[in-house]
Amino acid sequence: MSFDIQYVQYQDIIPVKRVGLISGYYPAVFDVYGTDFSSVSSVLLNGRESKEYIILSNTRLVAQMPNSIADAPLREVTVLSQGFTATERSL
């Protein structure tokens, strides 16, 4: 007998202040600046999870556009935190 355990995990959205394109990469790589990247759990580009991202500092990270949407223009960047503080920025 097998069974699945399901759970809900809430996450906070970390505010993003600025995004820039780093030239010379395909799929595209973006330079992302925000307020506190110390507890990043994932980065979403156009709603899709970026499998490749590197946190460079507490306020800067770089993230690569997912292969599945490599040719799409960037419209949205969402940085999620593994922490949860139950605020209006919680997801």
Secondary structure, DSSP 8 states (H G I E B T S, - for coil): -----------EEE-EEEEEEETT-SS-EEEEEES--TTEEEEEETTEE-S-EEEEETTEEEEE--GGGTTS----EEEEES----STTB-
